[in-house]
């Protein structure tokens, strides 16, 4: 990842790098739980996690040098985590 990047919208490559980073950072059990919650479409799983897991994810991305700006990260962190959960929990 590029160090110190601050942009409004990531490129597809940067987004893929972030998903790979999150797959290596978020515990597999957490991703498995998120995947299960995603399948229950009655309540968006991320609403209650914005200041917990969401804050951890946003800070981890910034610390890794991928800073897409606060607004983008606040609005899209859960989509990155959902994509990570969909590709990372497979083949158990």
N, C-alpha and C positions, 0 to 999 in steps of 0.2 A: 504494500500500500504506500501511496505517496505520503510523506511526512508533512503535516501542517496544511493539508488540503482544506480549503473552505470554499464551497460552492453551493449553489442553490439546489441543484439536482445532480445526482451521480450519473456517471456514464454506466452503461450495462456492465462493463468490465469492473468498475469500482463496486457496483452493487454485488456482483458475483464474488469479489474479493471479501466484501463485508459478510456475505452469507457463509463463505468458507471460514472466515475468522470466527463467526458466531458458532458454527458447528464444532469448532475446536475449543470454544470458551464456555458455552452453556452446557451444563451437565446433561448427559443423555436422558436421565430420568426426568429432568425438567422438560426437555423437548418431547418426550413420550407423553407426559401429562398435558402439555399444550396441544399436541396432536389430538388427544382424546377430547379435550375441551372444544377444539375447533369443530369436531364432528357433532357436538351438541350445539346446533346453530340457534338455539333459543336466546342465549345471552352471549354477547361478545366477550370472550375470555379476557381480553386485554384491558377492559375498563377498570377492573379492580387492581390491575398490575401496573398501571401507568407510573406510580411513584415507587414501586418496588422493583420488579424485574425491568420495567421500562427504563427507570433511572440508571440501573446497572448497565443495561445494554447501551444506552446513549453515552454514558461515561466511558465504557470500554471502547466503543468506536472512536470517541475523541482521543482517548489515551493511545490508541493504536495509530493515531495520525490521520484518521479519516473523519474530518469534521465538515459535514455538509450544511452546517448552520443549524441553529436551535429550532427554527420553525420546521424545517424538513425533518429533522430527527424526531421532534415531538409528534409530528403528524404521521410518520411512516415507520417508526421503530418496530411496531407490532407486525407490519407486513414482512419486514426482514426476518423476524423471528418465525413467523408462520412458514415462510419459504424454507427457512433452515429446518424447521421441524418436519416438513414434508419430504425433504431430501436426506435428512440425517438419521432417521429412525428405521431403518430398513435392513432387512436381512437378519433380524434377531432370531 
